[in-house]
Amino acid sequence: MITLPANFEADIQGQNLNLTTLVQITQLNGDKIYISTGSINFDGNYYKPILLNIPSVKESMDFENRNYKISNSTLSVSNYEVGGSVFSDSLIDSDGNYIINARVDIYWKSQSATTIDDCLNIYNAIIRRVSHDDKNVKLSLEDSTQKDLHKDVPVARLRDTNEVLSKYKLKPIPMVYGFVNNSP
């Protein structure tokens, strides 16, 4: 169930609706890049007007066959100079990290929103691929649900205590499925 922020819910009930797409890219060193479809100062941040498309987001779940299709999306960003720099200059952060695996949060801002908490968070993703030329940058995004849902098994590990032989300390606890002779 999606919980709508109060301001957003009130705005979509009215007759006039004005939605703006806001994108926040959190680089690996924690720095943020703010882009939008229009020039906007919002919640203390300047969103550069370089977002060329409003991304489409699709997800599907097949409960019968236990399949979950991960949503992929693409952001097209203008690579023309805005504020003294081009977007491709920000593909490497100040620590030298490339933008791959950076977190992307996409929001819809309604007309009465005053903070990012008033906006509807429609998509959380990770940047998987980047391609660019002198005019455009394409960021291929993958839904972060895969990363959040994935768990390596076995999860539990043996403790580092005197009761455990040293060669087994901190090793994964074996898992058994079904019936196996002589298995506890």
Number of C-alpha atoms within 10 A of each C-alpha: 3 7 7 13 15 13 18 21 15 12 17 14 9 8 6 8 12 11 14 16 20 26 24 17 20 18 24 19 13 11 11 18 17 20 24 23 18 15 13 16 11 15 11 9 12 14 20 20 17 22 24 17 14 15 15 11 12 12 10 10 11 9 8 6 7 7 10 12 12 15 18 19 17 18 19 18 22 22 20 16 13 12 7 6 11 17 20 20 10 14 17 14 16 12 10 10 14 15 22 18 18 20 22 21 16 21 21 20 23 21 16 14 19 14 11 16 15 19 26 23 18 12 20 17 23 23 23 16 14 17 11 15 10 10 13 19 21 17 20 18 23 23 23 19 13 14 11 8 7 8 9 5 10 11 10 12 13 14 14 13 10 8 8 12 10 11 7 13 15 14 14 14 14 11 9 9 5 4 7 8 5 5 6 5
